[in-house]
């Protein structure tokens, strides 16, 4: 019996792959802040969750290791 397996365009696969990676990175940032005992205001939580730019999320992840408050994630250097 043949099984139908739809082939999605590579652009769709890449889009969903990147969304998944971004979601995972955002969750890592929020978890790290939480584990460090840093209060996460709703606005910061939403800002992190809504971000899909992996480069920005990488910067925020690095910052989440040392910031004293969650708002410091968004400080421009």
N, CA, C and O atoms as a DFTB+ gen file, in Angstrom:
308 C
 N C O
     1  1       0.848      -1.169       0.000
     2  2       0.000       0.000       0.000
     3  2       0.898       1.237       0.000
     4  3       1.808       1.352       0.821
     5  1       0.644       2.130      -0.896
     6  2       1.425       3.370      -1.005
     7  2       0.943       4.375       0.036
     8  3      -0.248       4.475       0.332
     9  1       1.890       5.100       0.571
    10  2       1.580       6.124       1.550
    11  2       1.863       7.479       0.921
    12  3       2.949       7.703       0.386
    13  1       0.900       8.375       0.984
    14  2       1.071       9.718       0.437
    15  2       1.825      10.582       1.438
    16  3       1.385      10.767       2.573
    17  1       2.944      11.099       1.012
    18  2       3.737      11.999       1.836
    19  2       3.890      13.307       1.077
    20  3       4.631      13.377       0.096
    21  1       3.191      14.342       1.526
    22  2       3.268      15.611       0.806
    23  2       4.674      16.212       0.916
    24  3       5.331      16.099       1.950
    25  1       5.111      16.838      -0.147
    26  2       6.406      17.510      -0.176
    27  2       6.160      18.995      -0.053
    28  3       5.584      19.618      -0.945
    29  1       6.601      19.558       1.055
    30  2       6.450      20.988       1.276
    31  2       7.603      21.716       0.604
    32  3       8.717      21.197       0.544
    33  1       7.344      22.907       0.102
    34  2       8.434      23.698      -0.476
    35  2       9.503      23.985       0.578
    36  3       9.200      24.166       1.758
    37  1      10.755      24.024       0.130
    38  2      11.864      24.263       1.051
    39  2      11.700      25.562       1.823
    40  3      12.117      25.646       2.978
    41  1      11.103      26.573       1.210
    42  2      10.928      27.852       1.895
    43  2       9.981      27.720       3.086
    44  3      10.181      28.363       4.116
    45  1       8.960      26.893       2.946
    46  2       8.015      26.667       4.049
    47  2       8.706      25.891       5.161
    48  3       8.556      26.223       6.337
    49  1       9.454      24.870       4.802
    50  2      10.179      24.075       5.793
    51  2      11.155      24.970       6.552
    52  3      11.221      24.905       7.780
    53  1      11.910      25.799       5.843
    54  2      12.877      26.699       6.474
    55  2      12.180      27.689       7.398
    56  3      12.675      27.980       8.487
    57  1      11.045      28.200       6.971
    58  2      10.298      29.165       7.792
    59  2       9.879      28.527       9.120
    60  3      10.065      29.121      10.183
    61  1       9.320      27.335       9.059
    62  2       8.875      26.669      10.279
    63  2      10.057      26.222      11.133
    64  3       9.974      26.243      12.361
    65  1      11.149      25.820      10.499
    66  2      12.354      25.438      11.228
    67  2      12.875      26.640      12.023
    68  3      13.202      26.517      13.203
    69  1      12.949      27.804      11.363
    70  2      13.438      29.008      12.029
    71  2      12.499      29.471      13.136
    72  3      12.953      29.937      14.181
    73  1      11.192      29.345      12.912
    74  2      10.235      29.706      13.968
    75  2      10.418      28.808      15.180
    76  3      10.350      29.271      16.318
    77  1      10.649      27.538      14.942
    78  2      10.869      26.601      16.034
    79  2      12.145      26.912      16.795
    80  3      12.170      26.862      18.025
    81  1      13.203      27.233      16.064
    82  2      14.469      27.594      16.714
    83  2      14.303      28.875      17.528
    84  3      14.794      28.972      18.653
    85  1      13.606      29.861      16.949
    86  2      13.389      31.128      17.655
    87  2      12.566      30.903      18.912
    88  3      12.867      31.470      19.962
    89  1      11.544      30.092      18.816
    90  2      10.705      29.795      19.980
    91  2      11.534      29.119      21.072
    92  3      11.408      29.454      22.250
    93  1      12.369      28.179      20.682
    94  2      13.218      27.498      21.652
    95  2      14.209      28.446      22.309
    96  3      14.440      28.378      23.516
    97  1      14.795      29.333      21.506
    98  2      15.761      30.294      22.060
    99  2      15.063      31.248      23.023
   100  3      15.607      31.573      24.078
   101  1      13.860      31.700      22.666
   102  2      13.101      32.592      23.545
   103  2      12.796      31.899      24.872
   104  3      12.936      32.503      25.935
   105  1      12.386      30.648      24.813
   106  2      12.104      29.896      26.036
   107  2      13.364      29.735      26.884
   108  3      13.297      29.793      28.112
   109  1      14.514      29.531      26.234
   110  2      15.772      29.420      26.971
   111  2      16.094      30.717      27.712
   112  3      16.519      30.691      28.867
   113  1      15.891      31.843      27.044
   114  2      16.157      33.146      27.654
   115  2      15.275      33.343      28.881
   116  3      15.755      33.720      29.950
   117  1      14.002      33.088      28.718
   118  2      13.059      33.282      29.824
   119  2      13.338      32.320      30.970
   120  3      13.234      32.699      32.136
   121  1      13.685      31.102      30.656
   122  2      13.993      30.124      31.708
   123  2      15.253      30.521      32.458
   124  3      15.313      30.415      33.683
   125  1      16.252      30.974      31.729
   126  2      17.491      31.385      32.382
   127  2      17.260      32.559      33.325
   128  3      17.752      32.562      34.453
   129  1      16.514      33.550      32.862
   130  2      16.199      34.683      33.735
   131  2      15.447      34.216      34.981
   132  3      15.740      34.644      36.098
   133  1      14.488      33.345      34.769
   134  2      13.703      32.817      35.886
   135  2      14.590      32.064      36.873
   136  3      14.477      32.266      38.083
   137  1      15.459      31.213      36.378
   138  2      16.349      30.426      37.244
   139  2      17.323      31.308      38.003
   140  3      17.773      30.955      39.093
   141  1      17.650      32.471      37.418
   142  2      18.533      33.416      38.095
   143  2      17.771      34.263      39.106
   144  3      18.372      35.071      39.814
   145  1      16.453      34.085      39.181
   146  2      15.638      34.826      40.134
   147  2      15.304      36.231      39.681
   148  3      14.974      37.090      40.499
   149  1      15.388      36.470      38.382
   150  2      15.094      37.798      37.845
   151  2      13.627      37.867      37.456
   152  3      13.135      37.036      36.693
   153  1      12.941      38.859      37.984
   154  2      11.532      39.063      37.670
   155  2      11.398      39.415      36.190
   156  3      12.169      40.214      35.659
   157  1      10.415      38.814      35.535
   158  2      10.196      39.046      34.108
   159  2       8.840      39.709      33.928
   160  3       7.810      39.039      34.015
   161  1       8.821      41.021      33.677
   162  2       7.543      41.701      33.429
   163  2       6.864      41.139      32.170
   164  3       7.527      40.633      31.264
   165  1       5.557      41.237      32.138
   166  2       4.802      40.723      30.990
   167  2       5.289      41.318      29.671
   168  3       5.366      40.609      28.668
   169  1       5.618      42.613      29.659
   170  2       6.068      43.263      28.425
   171  2       7.373      42.645      27.924
   172  3       7.556      42.465      26.720
   173  1       8.268      42.326      28.837
   174  2       9.535      41.694      28.448
   175  2       9.268      40.276      27.953
   176  3       9.804      39.859      26.926
   177  1       8.439      39.541      28.687
   178  2       8.109      38.166      28.280
   179  2       7.532      38.145      26.865
   180  3       7.930      37.328      26.035
   181  1       6.595      39.045      26.599
   182  2       5.986      39.095      25.263
   183  2       6.997      39.530      24.198
   184  3       7.006      38.991      23.092
   185  1       7.843      40.502      24.533
   186  2       8.857      40.964      23.586
   187  2       9.803      39.846      23.186
   188  3      10.161      39.717      22.016
   189  1      10.207      39.044      24.153
   190  2      11.103      37.924      23.863
   191  2      10.372      36.861      23.052
   192  3      10.908      36.359      22.064
   193  1       9.158      36.515      23.458
   194  2       8.402      35.479      22.746
   195  2       8.045      35.884      21.316
   196  3       7.971      35.033      20.430
   197  1       7.823      37.178      21.090
   198  2       7.414      37.646      19.762
   199  2       8.579      37.783      18.782
   200  3       8.361      37.896      17.575
   201  1       9.806      37.775      19.288
   202  2      10.970      37.971      18.432
   203  2      11.242      36.701      17.614
   204  3      11.236      35.594      18.152
   205  1      11.478      36.874      16.324
   206  2      11.798      35.745      15.454
   207  2      13.189      35.870      14.840
   208  3      13.594      35.016      14.052
   209  1      13.921      36.916      15.188
   210  2      15.260      37.151      14.657
   211  2      16.267      36.387      15.519
   212  3      16.509      36.747      16.671
   213  1      16.847      35.339      14.952
   214  2      17.757      34.493      15.710
   215  2      19.010      35.238      16.163
   216  3      19.557      34.933      17.222
   217  1      19.467      36.202      15.381
   218  2      20.641      36.984      15.780
   219  2      20.335      37.826      17.017
   220  3      21.140      37.891      17.945
   221  1      19.182      38.460      17.024
   222  2      18.768      39.265      18.180
   223  2      18.588      38.371      19.395
   224  3      19.026      38.715      20.493
   225  1      17.952      37.233      19.207
   226  2      17.740      36.310      20.324
   227  2      19.071      35.793      20.876
   228  3      19.185      35.544      22.076
   229  1      20.063      35.633      20.025
   230  2      21.391      35.216      20.495
   231  2      22.020      36.281      21.386
   232  3      22.621      35.967      22.413
   233  1      21.875      37.544      20.982
   234  2      22.381      38.651      21.800
   235  2      21.657      38.670      23.137
   236  3      22.289      38.806      24.184
   237  1      20.341      38.535      23.110
   238  2      19.562      38.552      24.342
   239  2      19.926      37.380      25.243
   240  3      19.978      37.525      26.464
   241  1      20.180      36.212      24.640
   242  2      20.574      35.056      25.441
   243  2      21.879      35.349      26.176
   244  3      21.997      35.100      27.376
   245  1      22.857      35.880      25.443
   246  2      24.139      36.217      26.072
   247  2      23.943      37.227      27.200
   248  3      24.553      37.107      28.263
   249  1      23.101      38.206      26.964
   250  2      22.833      39.216      28.000
   251  2      22.114      38.619      29.202
   252  3      22.322      39.053      30.335
   253  1      21.267      37.621      28.951
   254  2      20.490      37.037      30.054
   255  2      21.387      36.347      31.076
   256  3      20.949      36.058      32.189
   257  1      22.614      36.087      30.711
   258  2      23.563      35.467      31.643
   259  2      24.045      36.434      32.716
   260  3      24.460      36.014      33.796
   261  1      23.989      37.747      32.412
   262  2      24.612      38.713      33.323
   263  2      23.734      39.887      33.746
   264  3      24.105      40.611      34.670
   265  1      22.582      40.104      33.107
   266  2      21.774      41.283      33.424
   267  2      21.261      41.229      34.863
   268  3      21.073      40.159      35.442
   269  1      21.043      42.418      35.414
   270  2      20.492      42.520      36.762
   271  2      18.968      42.617      36.734
   272  3      18.304      42.310      37.724
   273  1      18.411      43.049      35.581
   274  2      16.957      43.111      35.419
   275  2      16.618      42.707      33.988
   276  3      17.434      42.864      33.079
   277  1      15.422      42.191      33.799
   278  2      15.002      41.707      32.484
   279  2      14.964      42.827      31.450
   280  3      15.190      42.579      30.265
   281  1      14.683      44.047      31.877
   282  2      14.630      45.183      30.947
   283  2      15.981      45.429      30.278
   284  3      16.033      45.990      29.183
   285  1      17.065      45.021      30.917
   286  2      18.395      45.233      30.363
   287  2      18.662      44.402      29.108
   288  3      19.631      44.657      28.393
   289  1      17.828      43.431      28.841
   290  2      17.991      42.660      27.598
   291  2      17.928      43.562      26.381
   292  3      18.638      43.339      25.400
   293  1      17.083      44.577      26.441
   294  2      16.782      45.398      25.279
   295  2      17.644      46.647      25.146
   296  3      17.432      47.450      24.237
   297  1      18.609      46.820      26.038
   298  2      19.447      48.017      26.013
   299  2      20.332      48.002      24.767
   300  3      21.000      47.011      24.473
   301  1      20.322      49.112      24.050
   302  2      21.178      49.254      22.869
   303  2      22.604      49.509      23.304
   304  3      22.845      50.275      24.237
   305  1      23.538      48.883      22.646
   306  2      24.950      49.121      22.986
   307  2      25.546      50.163      22.092
   308  3      26.724      50.495      22.229
